[in-house]
Every structure is written in C-alpha cells, then in structure tokens.
Amino acid sequence: MTTEFNERDDPLYSRPETFKEKFIRRNTENPFVIPTMGLCVYAMYQMIRAGLRGDPRVFQSSQRLRVGAQGLAVLLATGSFAIEYNAKMKLRAEEAAGLQQPKPSSPSS
C-alpha cells in the first residue's frame, strides 16, 4: 500500500514554516498582495522624496496613490476571501445534498 505523506497534513510531524515557504504559500493564496504592497512602498518612497524636496504637488499625488493602492489591496483581499467562502459553501451544500462524487479508494495490497 503506497500512500503519499504530506507534512502539512499531519500536525504530529509538522515543523515550523520557513520564511520562504510562508511567503510562497501566502502569495499563492492571494497573489494580489505583493503588487499592491510594492505600489504602497513606491508611493511612500515618492512621498519622502517630495517632502525632502519641498514639492507639495508630487507629495499630494503620492499620498493619493498610496491610499488608492491600500484600498485596492483591501478590495482584492476581500474579494478573494468572498470567492473562497462561496466555494466552500457550495461544496458543503453539494455534500449535504449527496451530489458529491465519492472519492476513489486507493488499492490496498
């Protein structure tokens, strides 16, 4: 009998996630966070540069860019959670109605 062993499925043998593993997992869960975070960092950089130069027009537009990027990040994260929630509820409804196909059992030796 051959079975696949996944460390994440078994809490007894699990180990703490490394930073790289956590970054990859979270980025695959919600891929919109990284670009919007980068946009926020860029806007903050522009705000600092404009503040040091004393350019109020660029400073104000950078603030607007930052607020817009943060709003976009919140909107995309909320949408992603809503889609995931709807998929889970649909799966539960199918299981309750008996429409879910039974999973094939692995051949035993």
N, C-alpha and C positions, 0 to 999 in steps of 0.2 A: 504494500500500500504506500503510494507516494503522495505526500502532501506538501504544499508549499508552506514555509514558515515565514511569517511577516512579523518583525519585532514590534511594530506599532500596534498590532492586533493583540498582543499578549503583554499585559502590564507587568507580569511577573519578571519577564526577561527584558523589559524595555530599558533603555538607557536615556540619559538626557540628550535632547536635540542639540546639535552644534549650531552655531550662528548661521552657517551656510545652509544647513538643512532647513532651519526655521525660515530663513529668507526665501528659499526656493518654494517651500510649502505654502507660505503666505502669499507669495507672488502668483502661484498657480490658482490659489483660492480666489484672489481678487487682483487681476493684472492691472487695474487702473490706478492703484495706489502709487506705484513707483513713478509714473509720468507726472501725476498731479503733485506729488511731493517734490519732484525735481523742478516743476514750474514754480512752486511756492519758494523754494530755495533761490531760484533765479530772480524772482521778484524781490526777495529780501536783499539780495546782493545789489540789485539795481537801486533799491531804496537807500542803502548805505552809501553807495557811490554818489547818488544825487544829493543826499544830505550833507556829505562832506564837501561837495562842490557848491552847495547852496542853490540848487536848481529845483524850485518848487513844482514846476510843471512835470518833470520826469518823476519826482518823488510821488506826486499825487497819482500819476498813471501807474506807477509801480505798486502803490497801495491797492489800487483798483484791481490790478492783475492778480495780486496775492489773494485778495478777498474772493475774486472770481474763481481762482484755482482751488481754494479751500471749499467753496460752495460746490464746485464740480466734483471734488473728491467725496464730499458728503453725499451728494446726489447719486453718484455711481455706486458708492458702498451700500447705500440704502436700497437702490435698485437691485444690486447683486444679492443682498440678503432676502429681498422680497421674492426674487425668482427662485432662489434656493428653497425658501419656505413653501412656495406654491408647489414646487416639485415634490417636496416631502409630503405635503398634504394630499397631493394627487396619488402618490404611491400608497399612502395609508388608506385612502378611500378605495383603491383597487384591491388592496389586500383584504379589506373588510368586506368588499363585495364578492370576493372569491375569484376575481378576474386575473389575479397574479398567477403566472405560469409557475409550476413547481420547479425548483432548481434541480438540475440533474445531479444525481448522486455519483460520487466518484467510485470507480470499480474497486472492490476490495479483493485482496489476494488471500 
